[in-house]
Amino acid sequence: MFEVVGIGGSFHDILMLMEHFPVENTKNNRILEIIHQGGGPVSTGLCAAARLGAKCSVMSVFSDDEGGIFLRQEFEKDNVDISSSVIRPGTKSYTSYVLVSQDSGYRTICGGGGNVGPLSEDEINFDLIKNATVLNLDGTSGKAGVIAAKYAREHGVKVMLDAEFPRHGILDMIEYTDFLITSEECMFEYGESDDIKISLKNAFSKGKHDIVIATLGKQGGVGYDGKDLIEYPIFPAEVVDTNGCGDVFHGACSYGYIQGWSWEKICNFASGVSSMKCMKLGGRSGIPTMPELVEWLTPYYDLEKHS
């Protein structure tokens, strides 16, 4: 049985570390380092949860090209089960080119094609969902995500949604979402207020959510569980790359939930995992194991004291 399952796209991330973002129509913008990694919000979140110790499985779609082979190997390295995923012959993998500024640690993502497509309804493994504790979804989950979210709710499986942008597919999934974790921008729109705390309370009242959380970048984040506002910080880290921070945060929240922790502890824990991730280039390179996280985080937030 898998504790955390997810439906989402898999992307081949090609990351290029530069001293600073290039200026238009200039030359000699030196690339310091290039690395290849798997990407995608749910995909990277599951890798984070698995590296921390959760039993995870992904329902994704892979091509049969070199990129598809690489992406499957990336999941296997992190012990994420891919047996319920689909291989579509003759298609091309999605590729993302990620420019990372060494000066700031910020990233800019450029899409680079691909036609492998999303998971379809008849490719969903409903038994896998029914026997899980948490179902993770994102903006790439498509119509299959909406169907899966509805099914999960009907069978008592908690649905976690990574809602970065307020678009049609996301809004359809929100209706069946228990753990709604969004960007500040998306929460402002869904909660219909430019005051984040008011927006959170409005968002919570709109659906049958257990908790709504807005991630606020350098300011950490804030959540609302229908009773209390939960504010959490980011933790001191030498930032190399912010790519994948939100993805990793979601995966860490899934792990914390299956441990039975309070949301105050889950949010601080997930922020610690996300902060550690920032110290290496790429969305997955810096994801810690549980012992690594405990050793690094304890001076700032002692998990044992918040049991």
Sequence and secondary structure as in RCSB ss.txt:
>XXXX:A:sequence
MFEVVGIGGSFHDILMLMEHFPVENTKNNRILEIIHQGGGPVSTGLCAAARLGAKCSVMSVFSDDEGGIFLRQEF
EKDNVDISSSVIRPGTKSYTSYVLVSQDSGYRTICGGGGNVGPLSEDEINFDLIKNATVLNLDGTSGKAGVIAAK
YAREHGVKVMLDAEFPRHGILDMIEYTDFLITSEECMFEYGESDDIKISLKNAFSKGKHDIVIATLGKQGGVGYD
GKDLIEYPIFPAEVVDTNGCGDVFHGACSYGYIQGWSWEKICNFASGVSSMKCMKLGGRSGIPTMPELVEWLTPY
YDLEKHS
>XXXX:A:secstr
  SEEEE   EEEEEEEESS   TT     EEEEEEEEE HHHHHHHHHHHHT  EEEE EEESSHHHHHHHHHH
HHTTEE TT EEETT   EEEEEEEETTT  EEEEE         GGG  HHHHHT SEEEEETTSHHHHHHHHH
HHHHTT EEEEEE S  HHHHHHHTT SEEEEEHHHHHHHHT SSHHHHHHHHHHHTT SEEEEE GGG EEEE 
SS EEEE       S  TTHHHHHHHHHHHHHHTT  HHHHHHHHHHHHHHHTTSSSTTTT   HHHHHHHHTTT
  GGGG 
